[in-house]
Amino acid sequence: MVTGETAAEGAAPTGPDPRTPSAHQLRLFVVLAEELHFSRAAARLFITQSALSQQIRDLERRLGVRLFDRSSRAVTLTPQGRVLLADARGVVAAMDRLSRSASTQARRLSGRLVVGTIGAEAAMPYAHAVLRLLHERHPLVRVDVRSLHFADHFDALFRHDVDVAFLRPPVPPGVEVQHLATEPRLACLSASDPLVDRDRIALAELAHHPVIDVPPQVPRLWWDFWAADPRPDGTPVRYGPVASDLEGLLHLVAQGKGMCFLPAAARALFPRPGIRYVEVTDLSPSTAGLAWLRENRTEPLVEAVVAAAGHVASARGREAVRGVDRAGD
């Protein structure tokens, strides 16, 4: 049978070792060693002089050595104090690093970010770069990518169905956008159209081609740009049937019901039987970007992905400048 005395001897110690100094006491020691003046050190530490003296005496008791020689005229480090000061500074520095690291971990974002995308925007290199950087910076954030139609891609933002969206400006009031890329717009025509045999055409040559329209809930500001309406010469745009998504749009074009303008990337991303893409010499380019509601700009998850988009945009801009410089060499 185990006696109480034997059990006590084998039991793990409870509570801190009374001989172990606290990190707070070591910090006080370091500051006093730098000031060598109790009043100045206490002021720097925002404590009273008597509290500082009491903590230093307790630290010396715990360590079993005298750290300071005190007189009415001066405070000096003892030889033992000078030796222990380097170790104390190391402990204080390590505690500061631990505190900063813990603070960083506490601030790490987590949660679910819903990202909308129209067409193949989420598959574009700039979108991949933004989401990759977001993951590197905030690995605890879960990203859900949701495909959106023409008819609802802005409504999805206003309804808060998505937090941000990769899309093609222009954007309606209340929406902000970080520009990520610029590329030409192409004419998307039926394969039976005589103009598809040409390498390039002018916008005026499309004056009598009906343009596929979109549902009324789509902001007209947006589709006017994509329909090139109004035309530079004032020719009114004639609209054809309505499509609410990209596949419907391409289907109507293939049937010869109308034409549309799409980003140059569509030539590689959306080849379809019955349609052809043709360059337009005098059509302004399109831009691509990440969009969010202005009212949500300070939401932590939105702020994080917007910051990632800004970084990617800056990096792409620097790379473009370097490319121009190299081309000029």
URHUHU-V174733 format. One record per helix or strand of 3 or more residues. SS is the DSSP state (h for helix, s for strand). FROM is the first residue (numbers start at 1). TO is the last residue. If there is no record, write none. Layout:
BEGIN
ss,from,to
SS,FROM,TO
SS,FROM,TO
END
This chain:
BEGIN
ss,from,to
h,4,10
h,23,35
h,38,45
h,49,63
s,68,70
s,75,77
h,79,107
s,111,118
h,121,123
h,125,137
s,141,148
h,153,158
s,164,167
s,175,183
s,185,190
h,194,197
h,203,206
s,211,213
h,220,226
s,239,242
h,246,254
s,259,263
h,266,269
s,275,280
s,286,293
h,294,296
h,300,328
END
